[in-house]
């Protein structure tokens, strides 16, 4: 009979197209369809949970407002130009002040007792609204008081509108009226605190300059007295020194000395302000981003220190770390102040040096003038000193008066653009988003669980499941036989086609015989391989009973046990395994000595596996076996090969390429679909012809009908 070359692909019954190994979209859709009810239940549960969450969650309202912060109004009495610093970090600093503890306490203090009770949850008289006592020592707050401050700071948010001087402020609370009220009160409190802080800083510098004015006034008066005494003592009346070029030069030098002295006084004012060591004053005079950042860090650490010490006491271990960090920050602030002070000191030293140089030049020129006209020069000097003192005094007095007004005006650098209105719609919970999210989450959980179940626990349960997931046809289903599955002493009874020929079990194997015959009526397979994906799926039981069913029809059958690693077929046929296929392959026995007839079935012959070989896969793929199989196909009507599981070892793959057809065996409730699909993919790549699947241990078709319950009453 002509044979199909092993390398050519034969058509597969019930499966024309090869699917790629792995998970396809069809697998995903099939898994989702199988778990549709579970997905629906998950969706309903998550949607109901979302609705329940919305129903029990109190709505949160958000009031919003806008302010403008002008960084150009520094409130520094015009000294900023002479010092270092910039305006880039002003708005972030102001936002930090807006959300500080001081503003929070000032805002809460303005609430009525009823409003405070509603926000804080306890009476207003139990709250402390200052941070320090009269000696500037921090007050110890209770955890409940700290909690109110934290609640306020957590509810208020501020952010700069990009590219503008505008700052958007929001406040959230369960009460819409209280949210709007607290936001407006917070803005007012911030403006009060900011104004007072800046005005006090500028006032310190103003006070020092005012004290310098008294000295200038006295110097101007002394100069006038000296001029009068000089004129009287030297009998000078109506002397006009302007016609003398030397006197003109002295006047110019004297004016330069006066200007240098004024510049030195301004820089000394700034230096003395820095000498106070007050970071607030220094930050007002010399805006420095690093110093402002350190001040913010100090405030945060101080708040943590107060909170931890209040809640856990002074011996709480983490409190020591906070103390250390606070000390380091204060030390760094001190270092930063020293750097700024050193910079101011350098400017002051340079100004003094310039003043001293001008004075030295002036004094040298003065000596020359004395040599020309001692009396006239002395008079001119006295006159110039008097005029310079008066001019300097008048100029500084005017600027001081102007600065008194500007100090207040420049301290107001914030303008309210939009006040908060009572919000009408809550911002949380977002009902639509939560419901949609719950719905989507339910679907996702359900689909994920369905896919996970399919991937991890997708054992074969039904014929429809097997065929739809693998694309293979079911040749027959063998019912569950409890005794044969558990009682090893009953193994000879496994040949149900002999011991119980009229049973439903024997009929299942006759169905297999007919299915194989009908799959290729014109050219039935002569060499049939029977295998499985994994061990313990019943391939040996199938091989034994299927061969008997074929022999009972009168055909000459040869059964070969090619499972050289774990042979079992010789036990079912009650034949010795001393010599077998492996012995012949390694020349330990001849082919005529390994073929054994089966009792009561003279047309059924059996070749046991033998004692085994070291390399079973290589032995089964040898040309020697291939030639002998061709010979046996000519001598017998059908040659059946019982091989090792496909996924356990690679022994069966060479046989699958040689066989005319392959029958796979699976066990219901045990064989994973993934394993069977992978076995099918391996056989397809090997160009093996797969006839279908024998489903063992099956309870499929449990219905009542003409033949009785389970359709097996006909055989009882």
C-alpha positions as CSV (number, residue, x, y, z in Angstrom):
1,X,0.0,0.0,0.0
2,X,1.5,3.5,-0.9
3,X,2.5,5.5,2.1
4,X,2.6,9.2,2.7
5,X,6.2,10.5,3.3
6,X,6.7,11.6,6.9
7,X,7.7,15.2,5.8
8,X,4.4,15.8,4.0
9,X,1.4,17.2,6.0
10,X,-1.7,15.2,6.0
11,X,-5.2,16.7,6.4
12,X,-6.4,16.7,10.0
13,X,-9.9,15.6,10.8
14,X,-12.0,18.5,12.1
15,X,-9.1,20.9,12.1
16,X,-8.0,22.4,8.8
17,X,-6.1,25.4,9.9
18,X,-3.2,25.6,12.3
19,X,-3.4,28.1,15.2
20,X,-0.3,29.6,16.5
21,X,0.9,28.3,19.8
22,X,-0.1,30.5,22.7
23,X,-3.2,32.6,23.5
24,X,-5.2,34.0,20.6
25,X,-8.0,36.5,20.6
26,X,-10.4,33.6,20.1
27,X,-9.1,32.0,23.3
28,X,-9.7,35.3,25.2
29,X,-13.2,35.7,23.8
30,X,-14.0,32.1,24.6
31,X,-12.8,32.5,28.2
32,X,-14.8,35.7,28.6
33,X,-17.9,34.0,27.2
34,X,-17.4,31.1,29.6
35,X,-17.2,33.4,32.6
36,X,-20.0,35.8,31.5
37,X,-22.1,35.2,34.6
38,X,-19.2,35.7,37.0
39,X,-18.2,38.9,35.1
40,X,-21.8,40.1,35.5
41,X,-21.9,39.3,39.2
42,X,-18.5,41.1,39.7
43,X,-19.8,44.1,37.8
44,X,-23.1,44.3,39.9
45,X,-21.1,44.0,43.1
46,X,-18.6,46.7,42.3
47,X,-21.3,49.0,41.0
48,X,-23.4,48.4,44.1
49,X,-20.3,49.1,46.3
50,X,-19.7,52.3,44.4
51,X,-23.3,53.4,44.9
52,X,-23.1,52.5,48.6
53,X,-19.9,54.5,49.0
54,X,-21.5,57.5,47.3
55,X,-24.6,57.2,49.6
56,X,-22.6,57.1,52.9
57,X,-19.9,59.7,51.9
58,X,-20.6,63.2,53.0
59,X,-20.3,65.7,50.2
60,X,-17.3,68.0,50.2
61,X,-17.7,71.6,48.9
62,X,-14.8,73.7,47.6
63,X,-14.8,77.5,47.7
64,X,-12.3,79.4,45.6
65,X,-10.9,82.9,45.4
66,X,-8.0,84.8,43.8
67,X,-5.5,87.3,45.1
68,X,-2.7,89.3,43.4
69,X,0.7,89.4,45.1
70,X,3.1,92.1,43.8
71,X,6.7,91.1,44.4
72,X,8.0,94.6,43.6
73,X,6.6,96.0,46.9
74,X,9.3,94.8,49.3
75,X,8.8,97.3,52.1
76,X,12.5,97.8,52.5
77,X,12.7,101.6,52.6
78,X,14.4,101.6,49.2
79,X,17.5,99.8,50.6
80,X,16.9,96.7,48.4
81,X,18.8,98.3,45.5
82,X,21.9,98.6,47.6
83,X,21.7,95.0,48.7
84,X,21.5,91.6,47.1
85,X,18.4,89.6,46.3
86,X,15.6,89.2,43.8
87,X,11.9,88.8,43.4
88,X,11.7,85.3,41.9
89,X,10.8,83.5,45.1
90,X,8.5,86.1,46.6
91,X,5.2,84.5,45.5
92,X,6.1,81.0,46.7
93,X,7.2,82.4,50.0
94,X,3.9,84.3,50.3
95,X,2.0,81.1,49.5
96,X,3.9,79.4,52.3
97,X,2.9,82.2,54.7
98,X,-0.8,81.9,53.5
99,X,-0.8,78.2,54.5
100,X,1.2,78.6,57.8
101,X,0.1,77.9,61.4
102,X,0.0,81.6,62.2
103,X,-2.5,82.4,59.5
104,X,-4.5,79.3,60.5
105,X,-4.7,80.4,64.1
106,X,-5.5,84.0,63.2
107,X,-8.3,82.8,60.9
108,X,-9.8,80.4,63.5
109,X,-9.8,83.2,66.1
110,X,-12.2,85.3,64.0
111,X,-14.8,82.6,64.0
112,X,-17.8,82.7,66.2
113,X,-18.2,80.1,68.9
114,X,-20.8,78.3,66.8
115,X,-18.7,78.4,63.7
116,X,-15.6,77.2,65.5
117,X,-17.6,74.3,67.1
118,X,-18.9,73.3,63.7
119,X,-15.4,73.2,62.1
120,X,-13.3,72.0,65.0
121,X,-15.7,69.8,66.9
122,X,-15.0,71.3,70.3
123,X,-15.7,74.6,72.1
124,X,-13.7,77.7,71.0
125,X,-12.7,78.5,74.6
126,X,-10.6,75.3,74.6
127,X,-8.4,76.5,71.8
128,X,-5.1,78.5,72.0
129,X,-4.7,81.1,69.3
130,X,-1.1,82.1,69.9
131,X,2.1,80.2,69.3
132,X,4.4,81.9,71.9
133,X,4.0,83.3,75.4
134,X,5.2,86.7,76.6
135,X,8.8,85.4,76.9
136,X,8.6,84.2,73.3
137,X,8.7,80.6,74.3
138,X,6.6,78.1,72.3
139,X,3.4,77.0,73.9
140,X,2.5,73.3,74.3
141,X,-0.6,72.5,72.3
142,X,-2.8,69.5,72.9
143,X,-3.2,66.9,70.2
144,X,-6.8,68.1,69.6
145,X,-5.6,71.7,69.1
146,X,-2.9,70.5,66.7
147,X,-5.4,68.4,64.9
148,X,-7.6,71.5,64.2
149,X,-4.6,73.4,62.8
150,X,-3.7,70.4,60.6
151,X,-7.3,70.1,59.4
152,X,-7.3,73.8,58.4
153,X,-4.0,73.5,56.6
154,X,-5.1,70.4,54.8
155,X,-8.3,72.1,53.6
156,X,-6.7,75.2,52.2
157,X,-4.7,75.0,49.0
158,X,-2.9,77.8,47.1
159,X,-1.1,77.8,43.7
160,X,0.3,80.5,41.4
161,X,-1.4,81.0,38.1
162,X,1.5,80.4,35.6
163,X,2.9,83.6,34.1
164,X,1.0,86.0,36.3
165,X,1.1,87.5,39.8
166,X,-2.3,85.8,40.6
167,X,-2.6,83.1,43.2
168,X,-5.6,80.8,43.2
169,X,-6.8,79.7,46.7
170,X,-9.3,77.0,47.5
171,X,-10.8,75.7,50.7
172,X,-12.8,72.4,51.2
173,X,-15.3,71.6,53.8
174,X,-18.5,69.6,54.2
175,X,-20.4,72.9,54.9
176,X,-20.4,75.1,51.7
177,X,-21.1,78.4,53.7
178,X,-18.3,77.6,56.2
179,X,-15.9,76.8,53.3
180,X,-16.5,80.2,51.7
181,X,-16.3,82.0,55.1
182,X,-13.0,80.3,56.1
183,X,-11.4,81.1,52.8
184,X,-12.3,84.8,53.0
185,X,-11.2,85.0,56.6
186,X,-8.0,83.2,55.8
187,X,-7.1,85.8,53.0
188,X,-7.9,88.7,55.5
189,X,-5.8,87.1,58.2
190,X,-2.9,86.6,55.8
191,X,-3.0,90.2,54.7
192,X,-3.0,91.3,58.4
193,X,-0.1,89.0,59.4
194,X,1.9,89.9,56.2
195,X,1.3,93.7,56.7
196,X,2.3,93.6,60.4
197,X,5.4,91.5,59.8
198,X,6.7,93.7,57.0
199,X,5.8,97.0,58.6
200,X,7.6,95.9,61.8
201,X,10.7,95.0,59.8
202,X,10.9,98.3,58.0
203,X,10.2,100.2,61.2
204,X,13.3,98.8,62.8
205,X,15.5,100.3,60.1
206,X,13.4,103.5,60.2
207,X,14.1,103.8,63.9
208,X,17.9,103.6,63.4
209,X,17.9,106.2,60.7
210,X,15.9,108.5,62.9
211,X,18.5,108.3,65.6
212,X,21.2,109.2,63.0
213,X,19.2,112.3,62.1
214,X,19.9,113.8,65.5
215,X,23.6,113.5,65.0
216,X,23.4,115.2,61.6
217,X,21.3,118.0,63.0
218,X,23.9,118.6,65.7
219,X,26.8,118.6,63.2
220,X,25.0,121.2,61.0
221,X,24.5,123.5,64.1
222,X,28.1,123.1,65.1
223,X,29.2,124.0,61.6
224,X,27.3,127.3,61.7
225,X,28.8,128.1,65.1
226,X,32.3,127.6,63.8
227,X,31.7,129.8,60.8
228,X,30.5,132.6,63.0
229,X,33.4,132.3,65.4
230,X,35.9,132.2,62.5
231,X,34.5,135.3,61.0
232,X,34.6,137.1,64.3
233,X,38.1,135.9,65.3
234,X,39.6,136.7,61.9
235,X,37.7,139.9,61.1
236,X,36.2,138.4,57.9
237,X,33.2,140.2,56.7
238,X,31.6,139.5,53.3
239,X,34.4,137.2,52.1
240,X,33.5,135.6,48.7
241,X,35.6,132.5,48.3
242,X,33.9,131.6,45.0
243,X,36.4,133.6,42.9
244,X,39.3,131.4,44.1
245,X,39.9,128.3,41.9
246,X,41.5,126.5,44.8
247,X,38.4,127.2,46.9
248,X,36.2,125.8,44.1
249,X,38.3,122.6,44.1
250,X,37.9,122.3,47.8
251,X,34.2,122.7,47.5
252,X,34.0,119.9,44.9
253,X,36.0,117.6,47.0
254,X,33.9,118.4,50.0
255,X,30.7,117.6,48.0
256,X,32.2,114.2,47.1
257,X,33.1,113.5,50.6
258,X,29.6,114.4,51.7
259,X,28.1,112.0,49.1
260,X,30.4,109.2,50.1
261,X,29.5,109.8,53.7
262,X,25.8,109.5,52.8
263,X,26.3,106.3,51.0
264,X,28.3,104.9,53.9
265,X,25.4,105.8,56.3
266,X,22.8,104.0,54.2
267,X,25.0,100.9,54.0
268,X,25.8,101.1,57.6
269,X,22.1,101.2,58.3
270,X,21.6,98.0,56.4
271,X,24.6,96.4,58.1
272,X,23.4,97.3,61.6
273,X,20.0,95.8,60.7
274,X,21.7,92.6,59.8
275,X,23.7,92.7,63.0
276,X,20.5,92.2,64.9
277,X,20.5,88.6,63.7
278,X,16.7,88.6,63.2
279,X,15.9,86.4,60.2
280,X,12.6,88.2,59.6
281,X,14.2,91.6,59.5
282,X,17.0,90.3,57.3
283,X,14.6,88.6,55.0
284,X,12.7,91.9,54.6
285,X,15.8,93.9,53.9
286,X,17.7,91.3,51.9
287,X,15.4,88.9,50.0
288,X,17.3,85.6,49.8
289,X,15.8,82.4,48.4
290,X,17.9,80.1,50.5
291,X,17.2,82.0,53.8
292,X,13.5,82.0,53.0
293,X,13.6,78.2,52.3
294,X,15.4,77.6,55.6
295,X,12.8,79.7,57.5
296,X,10.1,77.5,56.0
297,X,11.9,74.3,56.9
298,X,12.4,75.6,60.5
299,X,8.7,76.4,60.8
300,X,7.8,72.8,59.6
301,X,10.3,71.1,62.0
302,X,9.1,73.3,64.8
303,X,5.5,72.3,64.2
304,X,6.6,68.6,64.1
305,X,8.5,69.1,67.4
306,X,5.5,70.7,69.1
307,X,3.2,68.0,67.8
308,X,5.4,65.0,68.8
309,X,6.3,66.5,72.2
310,X,2.7,67.1,72.9
311,X,1.5,63.7,71.8
312,X,4.3,61.5,73.1
313,X,6.3,63.6,75.6
314,X,9.9,64.8,75.6
315,X,11.4,61.3,75.9
316,X,9.9,60.1,72.6
317,X,12.9,58.8,70.5
318,X,12.0,60.4,67.2
319,X,11.8,63.7,69.0
320,X,15.5,63.7,69.4
321,X,15.9,63.5,65.6
322,X,13.5,66.4,65.1
323,X,15.5,68.4,67.7
324,X,18.7,67.6,65.9
325,X,17.3,68.6,62.5
326,X,15.8,71.8,64.0
327,X,19.2,72.7,65.5
328,X,20.9,72.0,62.2
329,X,18.5,74.2,60.3
330,X,18.8,77.0,62.9
331,X,22.6,76.6,62.7
332,X,22.4,76.9,58.9
333,X,20.2,80.0,59.2
334,X,22.8,81.5,61.4
335,X,25.5,80.7,58.9
336,X,23.4,82.2,56.1
337,X,22.9,85.3,58.2
338,X,26.6,85.5,58.8
339,X,27.3,85.3,55.0
340,X,24.8,88.0,54.3
341,X,26.2,90.1,57.1
342,X,29.7,89.6,55.8
343,X,28.6,90.7,52.4
344,X,27.0,93.9,53.9
345,X,30.2,94.4,55.9
346,X,32.3,94.2,52.7
347,X,30.1,96.9,51.1
348,X,30.3,99.0,54.2
349,X,34.1,98.6,54.3
350,X,34.3,99.6,50.6
351,X,32.2,102.6,51.3
352,X,34.3,103.6,54.2
353,X,37.5,103.2,52.2
354,X,36.1,105.4,49.5
355,X,35.1,108.0,52.0
356,X,38.5,107.8,53.7
357,X,40.3,108.2,50.3
358,X,38.2,111.2,49.5
359,X,38.8,112.7,52.9
360,X,42.6,112.2,52.5
361,X,42.5,113.9,49.1
362,X,40.4,116.7,50.5
363,X,42.8,117.2,53.5
364,X,45.8,117.3,51.1
365,X,44.1,119.9,49.0
366,X,43.1,121.7,52.1
367,X,46.8,122.0,53.1
368,X,47.6,123.6,49.8
369,X,44.7,126.0,50.2
370,X,46.0,127.0,53.6
371,X,49.3,127.8,52.1
372,X,47.7,130.2,49.6
373,X,45.2,131.8,51.9
374,X,45.0,130.3,55.3
375,X,42.2,132.4,56.5
376,X,40.2,132.4,53.4
377,X,40.5,128.6,53.0
378,X,39.5,128.0,56.6
379,X,36.5,130.1,56.1
380,X,35.5,128.3,52.9
381,X,36.0,125.0,54.6
382,X,33.8,125.9,57.4
383,X,31.2,127.3,55.1
384,X,31.2,124.2,52.9
385,X,31.0,121.9,55.9
386,X,28.0,123.8,57.2
387,X,26.2,123.8,53.8
388,X,26.9,120.1,53.3
389,X,25.7,119.2,56.8
390,X,22.5,121.2,56.2
391,X,22.0,119.7,52.8
392,X,22.5,116.2,54.0
393,X,20.2,116.7,57.0
394,X,17.5,118.2,54.8
395,X,17.7,115.4,52.2
396,X,17.6,112.6,54.8
397,X,14.8,114.3,56.7
398,X,12.7,114.4,53.5
399,X,13.5,110.8,52.6
400,X,12.7,109.7,56.2
401,X,9.3,111.5,56.1
402,X,8.6,109.9,52.7
403,X,9.7,106.5,53.9
404,X,7.3,106.7,56.8
405,X,4.4,106.7,54.4
406,X,6.0,104.3,51.9
407,X,6.7,101.8,54.6
408,X,3.0,101.3,55.1
409,X,2.1,101.4,51.4
410,X,4.8,99.0,50.3
411,X,3.9,96.6,53.1
412,X,0.5,96.1,51.3
413,X,1.7,93.9,48.4
414,X,-1.5,91.8,48.2
415,X,-4.8,92.7,46.5
416,X,-8.0,90.6,46.6
417,X,-9.1,89.9,43.0
418,X,-12.0,87.5,43.7
419,X,-13.6,86.8,47.0
420,X,-15.0,83.3,47.6
421,X,-18.7,82.6,47.0
422,X,-20.7,79.8,48.6
423,X,-20.2,76.8,46.3
424,X,-23.4,75.1,45.0
425,X,-22.1,71.8,43.7
426,X,-19.9,69.5,45.7
427,X,-16.5,68.5,44.3
428,X,-16.5,65.1,46.1
429,X,-17.5,62.4,45.9
430,X,-17.5,62.5,42.1
431,X,-20.6,60.3,41.6
432,X,-20.3,59.7,37.9
433,X,-16.6,58.9,38.0
434,X,-17.0,56.6,41.0
435,X,-20.0,54.8,39.4
436,X,-18.2,54.4,36.1
437,X,-15.0,53.4,37.8
438,X,-16.9,50.8,39.8
439,X,-18.6,49.5,36.7
440,X,-15.2,49.3,34.9
441,X,-13.5,47.7,37.9
442,X,-16.2,45.1,38.1
443,X,-15.8,44.2,34.5
444,X,-12.0,44.2,34.8
445,X,-12.1,42.0,37.9
446,X,-14.5,39.6,36.3
447,X,-12.6,39.4,33.0
448,X,-9.3,39.0,34.9
449,X,-10.7,36.2,37.0
450,X,-12.2,34.5,34.0
451,X,-8.9,34.7,32.2
452,X,-6.9,33.6,35.2
453,X,-9.2,30.6,35.7
454,X,-8.8,29.8,32.1
455,X,-5.0,30.1,32.3
456,X,-4.5,28.3,35.6
457,X,-7.4,26.0,36.1
458,X,-8.8,25.3,32.7
459,X,-9.2,21.5,32.9
460,X,-11.3,19.8,30.4
461,X,-14.9,19.3,31.6
462,X,-17.1,18.9,28.6
463,X,-16.9,17.8,24.9
464,X,-18.0,21.3,23.8
465,X,-15.3,22.9,25.9
466,X,-12.7,20.5,24.5
467,X,-13.6,21.0,20.9
468,X,-14.1,24.8,21.0
469,X,-10.8,25.4,22.8
470,X,-8.6,23.0,20.9
471,X,-10.2,22.6,17.5
472,X,-10.0,18.8,17.8
473,X,-12.9,16.4,17.5
474,X,-13.9,13.9,20.2
475,X,-13.6,10.4,18.9
476,X,-15.3,8.8,22.0
477,X,-15.9,9.3,25.7
478,X,-15.1,6.6,28.2
479,X,-17.2,6.7,31.4
480,X,-15.7,7.1,34.8
481,X,-14.8,3.7,36.4
482,X,-14.1,4.2,40.1
483,X,-12.9,0.6,40.8
484,X,-10.4,0.7,37.9
485,X,-9.1,4.1,38.9
486,X,-8.3,3.3,42.5
487,X,-7.9,-0.5,42.9
488,X,-4.5,-1.5,41.5
489,X,-5.2,-5.1,42.2
490,X,-8.0,-5.0,39.6
491,X,-5.7,-4.1,36.7
492,X,-6.5,-7.3,34.6
493,X,-10.1,-6.2,34.7
494,X,-9.1,-3.1,32.7
495,X,-9.6,-5.1,29.5
496,X,-13.4,-4.4,29.7
497,X,-13.7,-5.2,26.0
498,X,-13.1,-8.9,27.0
499,X,-14.4,-9.1,30.6
500,X,-17.5,-7.0,30.0
501,X,-18.1,-6.9,26.3
502,X,-21.8,-5.7,26.6
503,X,-20.9,-2.9,29.1
504,X,-21.0,0.8,28.2
505,X,-17.2,0.9,28.7
506,X,-16.6,-1.7,26.0
507,X,-19.1,0.1,23.7
508,X,-17.0,3.3,24.1
509,X,-14.0,1.6,22.6
510,X,-16.1,0.1,19.8
511,X,-17.2,3.7,19.1
512,X,-13.5,4.7,18.9
513,X,-13.0,1.9,16.4
514,X,-15.8,3.1,14.2
515,X,-14.8,6.8,14.5
516,X,-11.3,6.0,13.3
517,X,-12.6,3.8,10.5
518,X,-15.1,6.5,9.3
519,X,-12.4,9.2,9.4
520,X,-10.7,7.6,6.3
521,X,-13.0,5.1,4.7
522,X,-11.0,4.9,1.5
523,X,-7.6,4.7,3.1
524,X,-7.8,3.8,6.8
525,X,-4.7,4.4,8.9
526,X,-2.4,1.3,9.2
527,X,0.0,2.7,11.7
528,X,-1.7,4.5,14.6
529,X,0.0,6.2,17.5
530,X,-1.8,6.6,20.8
531,X,-0.4,9.1,23.2
532,X,-1.4,11.8,25.8
533,X,-0.2,15.1,27.0
534,X,0.6,14.1,30.6
535,X,0.9,10.9,32.6
536,X,-2.1,9.1,34.1
537,X,-4.6,10.1,31.4
538,X,-5.4,6.5,30.3
539,X,-3.5,6.1,27.1
540,X,-2.4,2.6,28.0
541,X,-5.9,1.5,28.9
542,X,-7.1,3.0,25.6
543,X,-4.4,1.2,23.6
544,X,-5.3,-2.2,25.2
545,X,-9.0,-2.0,24.7
546,X,-8.9,-0.3,21.3
547,X,-6.6,-3.1,20.0
548,X,-9.0,-5.7,21.4
549,X,-12.0,-4.0,19.8
550,X,-10.1,-4.1,16.4
551,X,-9.1,-7.7,16.8
552,X,-12.7,-8.7,17.7
553,X,-13.7,-7.6,14.3
554,X,-11.3,-10.1,12.7
555,X,-8.5,-7.8,11.7
556,X,-4.8,-8.8,12.3
557,X,-3.6,-6.3,14.9
558,X,-0.1,-5.7,16.3
559,X,0.2,-3.6,19.5
560,X,3.6,-2.1,20.4
561,X,4.4,-0.8,23.9
562,X,6.8,2.1,22.9
563,X,6.7,3.7,26.4
564,X,10.2,2.6,27.1
565,X,10.5,4.6,30.4
566,X,7.3,3.4,32.2
567,X,5.8,0.4,30.3
568,X,2.4,-0.8,31.6
569,X,0.8,-2.6,28.6
570,X,2.4,-6.0,29.4
571,X,0.7,-6.0,32.8
572,X,-2.7,-5.6,31.1
573,X,-2.0,-8.4,28.6
574,X,-0.4,-10.6,31.3
575,X,2.7,-11.0,29.1
576,X,6.4,-11.1,30.3
577,X,8.5,-8.0,29.7
578,X,11.8,-9.8,29.6
579,X,12.4,-9.3,26.0
580,X,10.8,-6.5,24.0
581,X,11.2,-3.6,21.6
582,X,14.1,-2.0,23.4
583,X,16.0,-5.3,23.5
584,X,15.6,-5.7,19.7
585,X,16.6,-2.1,19.1
586,X,19.9,-2.6,20.9
587,X,20.4,-6.2,19.4
588,X,19.6,-8.1,22.6
589,X,16.9,-10.1,20.9
590,X,15.5,-10.8,17.4
591,X,12.2,-9.5,16.1
592,X,10.7,-13.0,16.0
593,X,11.3,-13.5,19.8
594,X,9.7,-10.3,21.0
595,X,6.2,-10.7,19.4
596,X,3.8,-12.5,21.7
597,X,0.3,-13.6,20.9
598,X,-2.6,-12.7,23.2
599,X,-4.6,-15.5,24.7
600,X,-8.1,-16.0,23.3
601,X,-7.3,-13.6,20.4
602,X,-5.0,-15.3,18.0
603,X,-5.1,-12.4,15.5
604,X,-3.9,-9.9,18.2
605,X,-0.1,-9.8,18.8
606,X,1.8,-7.7,21.3
607,X,5.4,-6.4,21.5
608,X,6.3,-5.4,25.1
609,X,8.7,-2.5,25.9
610,X,11.4,-4.7,27.2
611,X,14.0,-4.0,29.8
612,X,14.7,-0.5,28.6
613,X,17.5,1.5,27.1
614,X,19.7,4.4,28.1
615,X,18.5,6.6,25.2
616,X,14.9,5.8,24.4
617,X,14.3,8.9,22.3
618,X,17.3,8.1,20.0
619,X,16.3,4.4,19.8
620,X,12.7,5.2,18.7
621,X,13.9,7.6,16.0
622,X,16.3,5.1,14.5
623,X,16.1,4.0,10.9
624,X,16.1,0.4,12.1
625,X,12.7,0.9,13.8
626,X,11.3,2.8,10.8
627,X,12.2,-0.1,8.5
628,X,10.6,-2.6,10.8
629,X,7.4,-0.6,11.2
630,X,7.1,-0.5,7.4
631,X,7.4,-4.3,7.4
632,X,4.8,-4.8,10.2
633,X,2.4,-2.5,8.3
634,X,2.5,-4.9,5.4
635,X,2.0,-8.0,7.7
636,X,-0.8,-6.6,9.8
637,X,-4.0,-4.7,9.1
638,X,-3.3,-2.2,11.9
639,X,-0.3,-1.5,14.0
640,X,-1.0,0.4,17.3
641,X,1.8,2.1,19.2
642,X,1.4,3.0,22.8
643,X,3.9,5.9,23.4
644,X,5.1,8.0,26.3
645,X,3.2,11.3,27.1
646,X,4.0,14.1,24.7
647,X,4.8,16.9,27.2
648,X,6.7,14.7,29.7
649,X,9.4,13.4,27.3
650,X,10.3,13.8,23.6
651,X,10.2,10.0,22.8
652,X,6.8,10.1,21.0
653,X,7.6,12.8,18.5
654,X,9.6,10.7,16.1
655,X,6.8,8.1,16.1
656,X,4.2,10.7,15.4
657,X,6.0,11.7,12.2
658,X,6.0,8.0,11.1
659,X,2.4,7.2,12.1
660,X,-0.5,7.5,9.6
661,X,-2.6,8.9,12.4
662,X,-2.3,10.0,16.0
663,X,-5.0,9.6,18.7
664,X,-4.7,11.8,21.8
665,X,-6.0,10.6,25.2
666,X,-7.2,13.1,27.8
667,X,-8.9,12.7,31.2
668,X,-11.9,14.9,32.1
669,X,-11.4,17.1,35.1
670,X,-7.7,16.4,35.1
671,X,-6.1,17.3,31.7
672,X,-5.5,21.1,31.4
673,X,-6.7,22.6,28.2
674,X,-3.4,24.4,27.8
675,X,-1.6,21.1,27.9
676,X,-3.8,19.6,25.2
677,X,-3.5,22.7,23.1
678,X,0.3,22.6,23.4
679,X,0.4,18.9,22.5
680,X,-1.7,19.6,19.4
681,X,0.7,22.5,18.4
682,X,3.7,20.2,18.8
683,X,2.2,17.5,16.6
684,X,1.1,20.1,14.0
685,X,4.7,21.4,13.7
686,X,5.8,17.7,13.4
687,X,3.4,17.3,10.4
688,X,1.5,14.6,12.3
689,X,-2.1,13.8,11.4
690,X,-4.3,14.1,14.5
691,X,-7.5,12.1,14.3
692,X,-9.0,13.4,17.5
693,X,-9.3,12.9,21.3
694,X,-10.5,10.1,23.5
695,X,-12.0,11.6,26.6
696,X,-11.6,9.3,29.6
697,X,-13.3,9.4,33.0
698,X,-16.2,11.4,31.5
699,X,-19.7,12.0,32.8
700,X,-20.8,13.7,29.6
701,X,-24.3,13.3,28.3
702,X,-26.1,12.7,31.6
703,X,-29.7,13.0,30.4
704,X,-32.7,10.7,30.5
705,X,-34.3,9.4,27.3
706,X,-35.3,6.4,25.4
707,X,-32.4,4.3,26.5
708,X,-32.6,5.3,30.2
709,X,-30.6,7.6,32.5
710,X,-27.2,8.6,31.1
711,X,-28.2,6.9,27.8
712,X,-26.5,3.7,29.2
713,X,-29.7,1.9,30.3
714,X,-29.6,0.1,27.0
715,X,-26.5,-1.8,28.1
716,X,-27.7,-2.7,31.6
